[in-house]
Amino acid sequence: MIDLVLYLITAVLYGLLGSRDLILQRRPTAPLAPDQGSYAGEREIHRLIPLAWITHVLLLQHTMVRPDHHLDLSIGHALSLIGAMTVAVYWFGSRKVSLGILRPTVLFLAFATSFVPLLMPSQKSVSFSQGIAFELHIVVSLLAYSMFVIAALHAGLMVLQERRLHAGQVDGRFGRLPSLVAMDAMLFRLVLSGFVLLTMTLLSGVLFSEELFGRPFKFSHKNLLGVTSWAIFAGLLIGRWGYGWRGKRAVRWTLAGFAILVLAYVGQKVVLEIILHRV
């Protein structure tokens, strides 16, 4: 019963905040503050996001932590945890800059992922006793995925912004967005941060596999896709610094790297847990 109440409260808070945010942004008369391009009501929404996030964390703590000192890391809980981490990463990163419609997009994503464990109840438990190194590996990997989730959403919004500008639509019909120049700079900051975290994740998995997972490193499809995604993001950063890549090319490389990263992690878990019923 407590689980269902927490699921409901979390989803409602995310849904209400995301809807309210989007409605305020779409108002053509919404006043803009001179700093950061913020609009009336934005600060209040920003202050309320931690309330929804704390509820989400309580939900995860209540549903993931099992009495036998194991964590349920099934695909449903993994996606919900990534959703919560994405909200936290966005909230901390947007304290001094307004990113417009990206905020309700992140909130709606968290709304969708918060109740995924109800739809995918398969279990994959991991013991707490695997040590601090394993816990750090999990945290860093989830931070990397969360960073690239925001980067992919950001890249998608850049496509929307460019199409709006070419069509002469500057009325905020879909919510407010920063300039393309500002969005392009933000995209590469997100990619660079995610790349550093992904590098740490891959290196720790390769060098300390036995300490982390209790078995020697073995190259797999997941590892191959992870390295491929890492190489794409590395190529994007080299192209940015060496050749000034930006705009559509940067968006395509970002989305391609993110898609492969999703296949490496989520795709494998879906195949193993949902299709093959293996945990």
C-alpha positions as CSV (number, residue, x, y, z in Angstrom):
1,M,0.0,0.0,0.0
2,I,2.8,2.4,0.9
3,D,4.5,1.6,-2.4
4,L,1.4,2.6,-4.4
5,V,1.0,5.8,-2.4
6,L,4.6,6.8,-3.1
7,Y,4.2,5.9,-6.8
8,L,1.1,8.1,-7.0
9,I,2.6,11.1,-5.2
10,T,5.8,11.0,-7.2
11,A,4.0,10.8,-10.5
12,V,1.5,13.5,-9.6
13,L,4.3,15.9,-8.4
14,Y,6.3,15.4,-11.6
15,G,3.3,15.7,-13.8
16,L,1.9,18.8,-12.1
17,L,5.3,20.6,-12.1
18,G,6.0,19.7,-15.7
19,S,2.5,20.7,-16.9
20,R,2.6,24.0,-14.9
21,D,6.1,24.8,-16.2
22,L,5.1,24.2,-19.8
23,I,1.9,26.2,-19.5
24,L,3.7,29.2,-18.1
25,Q,6.4,29.1,-20.8
26,R,3.8,29.0,-23.6
27,R,2.1,32.2,-22.4
28,P,3.0,34.9,-24.9
29,T,2.6,37.5,-22.2
30,A,4.8,35.7,-19.7
31,P,7.2,38.5,-18.5
32,L,10.9,37.8,-18.8
33,A,13.4,38.8,-16.1
34,P,16.4,40.7,-17.4
35,D,18.8,38.0,-16.0
36,Q,18.9,34.5,-17.6
37,G,15.8,35.0,-19.6
38,S,13.6,33.6,-16.9
39,Y,9.9,34.0,-16.8
40,A,7.4,34.6,-14.0
41,G,6.9,31.6,-11.8
42,E,10.1,29.8,-12.9
43,R,11.9,30.2,-9.5
44,E,8.9,28.7,-7.7
45,I,8.9,25.7,-9.9
46,H,12.7,25.3,-9.5
47,R,12.3,25.4,-5.8
48,L,9.6,22.7,-5.8
49,I,11.5,20.2,-8.0
50,P,13.5,18.9,-4.9
51,L,10.2,18.0,-3.3
52,A,9.3,15.7,-6.2
53,W,12.8,14.3,-6.3
54,I,12.9,13.5,-2.6
55,T,9.6,11.6,-3.0
56,H,11.1,9.7,-5.9
57,V,14.2,8.8,-3.8
58,L,12.0,7.6,-1.0
59,L,10.0,5.5,-3.5
60,L,13.2,4.0,-4.8
61,Q,14.6,3.3,-1.3
62,H,11.3,1.6,-0.3
63,T,11.0,-0.5,-3.4
64,M,14.7,-1.3,-4.3
65,V,16.1,-2.1,-0.9
66,R,15.2,-5.6,0.1
67,P,15.1,-7.0,3.7
68,D,17.9,-9.5,2.9
69,H,20.4,-6.6,2.3
70,H,20.1,-6.8,-1.5
71,L,19.3,-4.2,-4.1
72,D,16.7,-4.8,-6.8
73,L,18.5,-3.6,-10.0
74,S,15.9,-4.9,-12.5
75,I,15.3,-2.9,-15.7
76,G,12.4,-1.1,-14.2
77,H,14.2,0.2,-11.2
78,A,17.3,1.0,-13.2
79,L,15.2,3.2,-15.5
80,S,13.5,4.9,-12.6
81,L,16.8,5.5,-10.9
82,I,18.3,7.0,-14.1
83,G,15.2,9.3,-14.2
84,A,15.8,10.5,-10.7
85,M,19.5,11.0,-11.3
86,T,18.6,13.0,-14.5
87,V,16.4,15.3,-12.5
88,A,19.1,15.9,-9.9
89,V,21.8,16.5,-12.5
90,Y,19.5,19.0,-14.4
91,W,18.5,20.8,-11.2
92,F,22.0,21.4,-10.0
93,G,23.2,22.4,-13.5
94,S,20.3,24.8,-14.1
95,R,20.6,26.9,-10.9
96,K,22.3,29.8,-12.7
97,V,20.9,29.4,-16.3
98,S,17.5,29.0,-17.7
99,L,17.1,26.2,-20.2
100,G,13.5,26.8,-21.0
101,I,11.5,23.8,-22.2
102,L,14.3,21.4,-21.3
103,R,13.0,21.5,-17.7
104,P,9.5,20.2,-18.3
105,T,10.9,17.7,-20.7
106,V,13.1,16.3,-17.9
107,L,10.2,16.4,-15.5
108,F,7.9,14.5,-17.9
109,L,10.7,11.9,-18.4
110,A,10.9,11.4,-14.7
111,F,7.1,11.2,-14.5
112,A,7.3,8.3,-17.1
113,T,10.2,6.5,-15.5
114,S,8.9,6.8,-12.0
115,F,6.3,4.0,-12.4
116,V,8.1,1.8,-14.9
117,P,8.9,-0.7,-12.1
118,L,5.2,-1.4,-11.9
119,L,5.2,-2.4,-15.5
120,M,8.5,-4.3,-15.4
121,P,8.5,-6.1,-12.0
122,S,11.3,-8.6,-12.8
123,Q,14.0,-8.7,-10.1
124,K,17.8,-8.7,-10.3
125,S,19.3,-8.4,-6.8
126,V,22.8,-7.3,-5.9
127,S,24.2,-7.7,-2.4
128,F,25.3,-4.7,-0.4
129,S,28.4,-6.7,0.6
130,Q,30.0,-6.2,-2.8
131,G,31.8,-3.2,-1.3
132,I,32.2,0.5,-1.8
133,A,34.1,0.1,-5.1
134,F,31.0,-1.5,-6.6
135,E,28.7,1.2,-5.3
136,L,30.9,3.9,-6.7
137,H,31.0,2.2,-10.0
138,I,27.2,2.1,-10.1
139,V,26.9,5.7,-9.1
140,V,29.4,6.9,-11.7
141,S,27.8,4.8,-14.4
142,L,24.3,6.2,-13.6
143,L,25.6,9.7,-13.5
144,A,27.1,9.1,-17.0
145,Y,23.8,7.8,-18.4
146,S,21.9,10.7,-16.8
147,M,24.3,13.2,-18.3
148,F,23.9,11.7,-21.7
149,V,20.1,11.6,-21.3
150,I,20.1,15.3,-20.8
151,A,22.5,15.8,-23.7
152,A,20.2,13.8,-26.0
153,L,17.1,15.7,-24.9
154,H,19.1,18.9,-25.4
155,A,20.2,17.8,-28.9
156,G,16.6,17.1,-29.8
157,L,15.5,20.5,-28.6
158,M,18.2,22.1,-30.8
159,V,16.6,20.4,-33.8
160,L,13.3,21.8,-32.7
161,Q,14.7,25.3,-32.2
162,E,16.4,25.3,-35.6
163,R,13.2,24.2,-37.4
164,R,11.2,26.9,-35.5
165,L,13.7,29.6,-36.6
166,H,13.7,28.5,-40.2
167,A,9.9,28.5,-40.2
168,G,9.8,32.0,-38.5
169,Q,8.1,30.6,-35.4
170,V,9.4,32.6,-32.4
171,D,6.1,32.8,-30.5
172,G,7.1,30.3,-27.8
173,R,4.3,27.9,-28.9
174,F,6.3,24.9,-27.6
175,G,7.9,26.7,-24.7
176,R,10.9,28.9,-24.4
177,L,14.4,27.9,-25.6
178,P,17.7,29.7,-25.4
179,S,19.5,30.8,-28.5
180,L,21.1,28.2,-30.7
181,V,24.6,29.5,-29.9
182,A,23.9,29.1,-26.1
183,M,22.4,25.7,-26.7
184,D,25.3,24.6,-28.8
185,A,27.8,25.6,-26.0
186,M,25.7,23.8,-23.4
187,L,25.5,20.6,-25.5
188,F,29.3,20.3,-25.5
189,R,29.5,20.9,-21.8
190,L,27.1,18.1,-21.2
191,V,28.9,15.8,-23.6
192,L,32.2,16.5,-22.1
193,S,30.9,15.8,-18.5
194,G,29.2,12.6,-19.6
195,F,32.3,11.5,-21.5
196,V,34.5,11.9,-18.4
197,L,32.1,9.9,-16.4
198,L,31.7,7.2,-19.1
199,T,35.5,6.9,-19.3
200,M,35.7,6.3,-15.6
201,T,32.9,3.7,-15.8
202,L,34.6,1.8,-18.7
203,L,38.1,1.9,-17.1
204,S,36.9,0.7,-13.7
205,G,34.9,-2.1,-15.3
206,V,37.9,-3.3,-17.3
207,L,40.7,-2.8,-14.7
208,F,38.8,-3.8,-11.6
209,S,36.3,-6.3,-12.9
210,E,37.2,-9.0,-10.4
211,E,37.0,-6.7,-7.5
212,L,33.7,-5.2,-8.7
213,F,31.8,-8.2,-10.1
214,G,33.7,-11.1,-8.7
215,R,34.9,-12.4,-12.0
216,P,37.7,-11.5,-14.5
217,F,36.9,-9.1,-17.3
218,K,35.3,-10.7,-20.3
219,F,34.6,-8.8,-23.5
220,S,30.8,-8.9,-24.4
221,H,28.3,-7.2,-26.7
222,K,27.6,-4.7,-23.9
223,N,31.2,-3.8,-23.6
224,L,31.6,-3.5,-27.3
225,L,28.7,-1.2,-27.6
226,G,29.9,0.8,-24.6
227,V,33.3,1.3,-26.2
228,T,31.7,2.2,-29.5
229,S,29.6,4.9,-27.8
230,W,32.7,6.2,-26.0
231,A,34.6,6.4,-29.4
232,I,31.7,8.4,-31.0
233,F,31.7,10.9,-28.1
234,A,35.5,11.1,-28.3
235,G,35.3,11.8,-32.0
236,L,32.7,14.5,-31.4
237,L,34.9,16.3,-28.9
238,I,37.9,16.0,-31.1
239,G,35.8,17.4,-34.0
240,R,34.7,20.3,-31.8
241,W,38.1,21.3,-30.5
242,G,40.0,20.6,-33.7
243,Y,37.6,21.5,-36.5
244,G,34.9,23.6,-34.8
245,W,32.1,21.1,-35.2
246,R,28.7,22.4,-34.1
247,G,25.0,22.5,-35.1
248,K,23.5,19.6,-37.0
249,R,26.7,17.5,-37.1
250,A,27.1,17.8,-33.3
251,V,23.5,16.8,-32.8
252,R,23.8,13.8,-35.1
253,W,26.9,12.5,-33.3
254,T,25.3,13.1,-29.9
255,L,22.2,11.2,-30.7
256,A,24.1,8.4,-32.4
257,G,26.4,7.9,-29.4
258,F,23.4,8.0,-27.0
259,A,21.4,5.5,-29.0
260,I,24.3,3.0,-28.9
261,L,24.8,3.6,-25.2
262,V,21.1,2.8,-24.7
263,L,21.5,-0.4,-26.6
264,A,24.6,-1.3,-24.5
265,Y,22.8,-1.0,-21.2
266,V,19.0,-0.8,-21.5
267,G,18.9,-3.0,-24.6
268,Q,20.8,-5.8,-22.9
269,K,18.7,-5.7,-19.8
270,V,15.5,-5.8,-21.8
271,V,16.6,-8.8,-23.7
272,L,17.9,-10.7,-20.7
273,E,15.0,-9.8,-18.2
274,I,12.0,-9.3,-20.4
275,I,12.6,-11.6,-23.4
276,L,14.8,-14.4,-22.0
277,H,13.6,-14.0,-18.3
278,R,17.1,-14.2,-17.0
279,V,18.4,-12.2,-14.1
